[in-house]
């Protein structure tokens, strides 16, 4: 089974990157395959162009988006890895979602509205923040993010939400044993998909 690992963090040796590697390790141990899309390393342009809007008279799928879609087309699981900044995913991830998971790949026009094209696929998210989880819950940030970036996105695409695991209290200098416990949690989830 193929897993698309979509990583959105500018730091090459970040906590978020370590979680994505842990996920890849677990999938490989089950003889699955992964395709890693490290958005910052590939310098993905998150800005949607006017010609990418389906009703634009000059509509076209740009070459970078077509490449991404080709790499992802047979993925059974989409695993997103990102930190929360201002209580939401980084702009590069939102831009990736808008450009790659748009009309013609994730959904199409139907008689009664948009029809999802990624049915039978699963979505799992792994996020982190410096704030503790109880604060994210108390402020309403968790519910808002889950509604917009999990529930709505999955529904538009037709995917099943497998889980969203959040690691709070991730700050510079966090203890190595904490990082490895988090990595073990990621590996356990990856092994179950």
C-alpha positions in Angstrom: 0.0 0.0 0.0 1.3 3.4 -0.9 1.3 6.3 1.6 1.8 9.9 0.6 3.8 11.7 3.4 3.3 15.4 3.1 5.7 17.4 5.3 5.3 21.1 5.9 8.2 22.5 8.0 11.1 24.8 7.0 13.5 23.2 9.4 15.5 20.3 7.9 16.0 18.7 11.3 12.7 19.6 12.9 10.5 17.6 15.3 7.9 17.5 12.6 10.5 16.0 10.2 11.4 13.4 12.7 7.7 12.4 13.0 7.5 12.1 9.2 10.6 9.8 9.2 9.1 7.7 11.9 6.0 7.2 9.9 8.0 6.2 6.8 10.0 3.7 8.9 6.8 2.1 10.1 5.3 1.8 6.7 8.6 0.3 5.3 8.6 -2.2 8.1 5.1 -3.4 6.9 6.5 -3.6 3.3 4.4 -0.6 2.3 5.8 2.3 0.2 5.9 6.0 0.8 6.3 9.0 -1.4 7.7 11.9 0.7 6.7 15.5 -0.4 8.8 17.7 1.8 7.2 21.0 0.7 10.0 23.3 1.9 12.8 21.1 0.5 11.2 20.9 -2.9 10.4 24.6 -2.8 6.8 24.2 -3.6 5.1 27.4 -4.6 1.9 27.6 -2.5 0.4 30.6 -4.5 -2.6 29.7 -6.6 -2.4 31.4 -10.0 -5.3 33.0 -11.8 -5.0 30.4 -14.6 -5.5 27.6 -12.0 -9.1 28.6 -11.2 -11.3 26.1 -13.1 -13.6 28.8 -14.5 -10.8 31.0 -15.7 -10.8 31.4 -19.5 -7.1 30.5 -19.4 -7.5 27.5 -17.1 -4.6 25.0 -17.1 -3.0 22.6 -14.6 0.6 24.0 -14.1 3.5 21.5 -14.5 4.4 21.5 -10.8 0.8 20.6 -9.8 0.6 17.9 -12.6 3.9 16.4 -11.2 2.5 16.3 -7.7 -0.8 14.7 -8.8 1.1 12.1 -10.7 3.1 11.2 -7.6 0.1 11.0 -5.4 -2.5 9.5 -7.7 -2.2 5.9 -6.4 -1.7 6.8 -2.7 -4.1 4.9 -0.4 -3.2 7.1 2.7 -2.4 10.8 2.8 -0.4 11.6 6.0 0.1 15.3 6.7 2.8 16.5 9.1 2.9 20.1 10.2 3.3 22.5 13.1 0.6 24.9 14.2 1.4 28.6 13.7 -1.2 31.0 14.7 -3.3 27.9 15.5 -3.4 26.7 11.9 -1.2 24.8 9.5 1.6 26.7 7.7 0.7 28.6 4.5 2.8 26.3 2.4 0.5 23.3 3.3 -2.7 25.2 2.8 -1.4 26.3 -0.6 -0.4 22.7 -1.5 -3.9 21.6 -0.5 -5.5 24.4 -2.6 -3.4 23.8 -5.7 -2.9 20.0 -5.7 -6.1 18.7 -4.1 -8.3 20.8 -6.3 -10.8 20.2 -9.1 -9.8 17.4 -11.4 -7.8 15.5 -8.8 -9.7 15.6 -5.5 -13.1 16.4 -6.8 -15.0 17.2 -10.0 -18.1 19.0 -11.0 -21.2 16.9 -10.7 -24.9 17.4 -11.4 -25.7 18.3 -7.8 -22.4 20.0 -7.0 -18.9 18.8 -6.5 -18.3 15.1 -6.4 -15.3 13.7 -4.5 -12.7 11.7 -6.4 -10.6 10.3 -3.5 -13.1 8.0 -2.0 -11.7 4.9 -0.4 -8.6 6.7 0.6 -7.6 7.7 4.2 -6.4 10.9 5.8 -4.2 11.1 8.9 -2.7 14.2 10.4 0.2 14.7 12.8 0.5 18.3 14.1 2.5 19.9 16.9 2.7 23.2 18.7 4.6 24.8 21.6 1.3 25.3 23.4 0.0 22.5 25.6 -3.0 20.5 24.3 -5.3 21.7 27.1 -4.7 25.3 26.0 -5.4 24.5 22.4 -8.7 22.9 23.5 -9.7 25.7 25.9 -9.2 28.4 23.2 -11.3 26.5 20.6 -8.3 26.2 18.3 -8.4 22.4 18.2 -12.1 22.2 17.2 -11.7 25.0 14.6 -8.7 23.4 13.0 -10.3 19.9 13.0 -13.4 21.3 11.3 -11.5 23.2 8.6 -8.5 21.1 8.0 -9.7 17.6 8.7 -13.5 17.3 8.4 -14.1 19.7 5.5 -11.0 18.7 3.5 -11.8 15.0 3.9 -15.4 15.5 2.9 -14.6 17.5 -0.2 -12.1 14.9 -1.3 -14.2 11.9 -0.2 -11.5 10.6 2.2 -12.0 8.8 5.5 -10.3 10.5 8.5 -8.1 7.9 10.1 -7.0 10.1 13.0 -5.4 13.4 13.9 -2.6 13.2 16.5 -1.4 16.4 18.1 1.8 16.8 20.1 1.7 19.8 22.4 4.6 21.4 24.4 7.1 21.0 21.5 9.6 23.7 22.2 13.3 24.2 21.3 15.4 21.9 23.4 12.7 19.4 24.1 14.1 16.2 25.6 15.1 13.5 23.3 13.1 10.8 25.1 10.0 12.9 24.6 10.7 13.1 20.9 11.2 9.4 20.7 8.0 8.6 22.6 6.2 10.8 20.1 7.9 9.0 17.2 6.7 5.7 18.7 3.2 7.0 18.8 3.4 7.9 15.1 4.9 4.5 14.2 2.1 2.7 16.0 -0.5 4.7 14.1 1.2 4.2 10.8 1.4 0.4 11.5 -2.4 0.3 12.0 -3.3 1.9 8.7 
